Each structure stands twice: as structure tokens, then as C-alpha cells.
Amino acid sequence: MYHRSRWDTLAQGPMTESTIRAIHNAPERARVSRYDYEAGDEIEGTSKPCTGYVLEGRLTLVSEEGTASFEPGDVFAFSGGNYVLKINSPAAAVVVWAWELPDHFARTYASVGKD
């Protein structure tokens, strides 16, 4: 099952894309991307392990890990693989996804332009 937690606004500040980028030290240590989904969207895909941050809307994620629904303020770990993402809210949903970079890639990225 997915590991889920709630964003702690008092300890971490507002849940924003820039705050999430800072937590993951992007772009040096992670790829962080914001996705805006329309109400009723159903997306199938495959992903590397990542962390999802729900900024707006409600969604359901279906994968080999099971089925779970998430709402604004939820932070969840996805172990990767095939998935179906369903937007359940009557309005759009916004999710920020963070993929940690492998050490060798992160070291290479960090050294670019420092010669």
C-alpha cells in the first residue's frame, strides 16, 4: 500500500511547488514537475518511484500497490510501475511529482559547467 502523510504547514510552510523543489534540492538531486489535470481525467502510464504532493483536487491512484484516494495536503510515495490516475473532483487537480535522481546522475548534473 502507498505510504501517505499529511503536509505540516506549521513546520514546513505553505505546500507550494517551490517549497517542494527546495525539499528535494531540485534540480540537483531530483526532477520535480507540476501536473495540472482536468476534472474527470483518467491517465494510464508507467513511472519510476516518486513522491506525489496533492495541491488541489481529489484523485485516485490504482497500481500493483492497490487503490488509494488522495486529497489536497496529502503526500504519498509511489513505488513505481504501471498505474491509472483518476481525477475524482468536479474541478481540476494539481499534483507535484518528485523523482529522486540516482547518485551517479546527480553527481554528473552537479558538476556540469563547473570546469
C-alpha positions in Angstrom: 0.0 0.0 0.0 1.1 3.6 -0.5 2.9 5.4 2.3 0.8 8.5 2.9 1.3 11.5 5.2 -0.2 15.0 5.6 1.7 18.2 4.8 2.5 20.0 8.0 2.0 23.7 7.2 3.2 24.8 10.6 6.6 23.0 10.3 7.1 23.2 6.5 5.3 26.4 5.5 2.7 26.5 2.6 2.6 23.5 0.3 3.8 25.0 -3.0 5.8 23.9 -6.0 8.8 26.0 -4.9 8.8 24.6 -1.3 8.7 21.1 -2.7 11.6 21.8 -5.1 13.6 23.1 -2.1 12.8 20.0 0.0 14.1 17.7 -2.9 17.0 20.0 -3.7 15.8 20.2 -7.3 17.2 20.2 -9.9 20.5 18.8 -8.5 19.0 15.8 -6.6 15.5 15.4 -8.1 13.3 16.0 -11.0 10.2 17.9 -9.8 7.3 18.6 -12.1 3.8 20.1 -11.7 0.9 18.5 -13.5 -2.5 20.1 -13.9 -5.3 17.6 -14.6 -8.8 18.3 -15.8 -11.8 17.1 -13.8 -12.7 13.5 -14.9 -9.3 12.8 -16.5 -8.1 9.2 -16.4 -4.5 8.7 -17.2 -2.7 5.4 -17.7 1.1 5.3 -17.5 4.3 3.9 -16.1 6.5 5.7 -13.6 9.8 5.3 -11.7 9.4 5.5 -7.9 8.3 9.0 -6.9 6.5 11.2 -4.3 3.2 12.9 -5.1 2.1 16.1 -3.5 -1.6 17.0 -4.0 -2.0 20.7 -4.1 -5.6 20.8 -5.4 -8.4 18.4 -6.2 -9.1 14.8 -5.4 -7.6 11.8 -7.2 -7.4 8.0 -7.1 -4.3 6.1 -7.9 -4.6 2.4 -8.9 -1.5 0.3 -9.3 0.0 -3.0 -8.0 0.2 -1.3 -4.6 -3.6 -1.1 -4.5 -6.1 1.6 -4.8 -6.0 4.8 -2.8 -7.6 8.2 -2.9 -5.8 11.4 -2.1 -6.9 15.0 -1.4 -5.2 18.4 -1.0 -2.4 18.3 1.6 -1.7 14.6 1.1 1.9 13.5 0.4 2.3 9.9 -0.9 5.1 7.6 -2.0 4.6 5.5 -5.2 7.0 2.6 -5.6 6.7 2.8 -9.4 5.3 0.7 -12.2 2.1 0.8 -14.2 -0.7 3.0 -12.8 -4.1 4.6 -13.6 -4.7 8.0 -12.2 -8.3 9.2 -11.9 -9.3 12.7 -11.1 -12.4 12.5 -8.9 -13.0 16.1 -8.1 -15.5 18.3 -10.0 -12.7 20.8 -10.6 -9.1 20.4 -11.8 -6.4 18.7 -9.7 -2.8 19.8 -9.3 -0.1 17.4 -8.3 3.6 18.0 -7.9 5.6 14.8 -8.6 9.2 14.4 -7.4 11.6 11.7 -8.7 14.9 11.4 -6.8 17.9 11.2 -9.2 20.3 8.3 -8.9 23.6 9.3 -7.2 25.7 8.9 -10.4 23.3 11.2 -12.4 23.0 13.7 -9.6 26.9 14.0 -9.3 27.1 14.4 -13.1 24.4 17.1 -13.1 26.0 18.9 -10.2 29.4 19.1 -12.0 28.1 20.4 -15.3 29.6 23.8 -16.0 32.0 23.8 -13.1 35.1 23.0 -15.1 
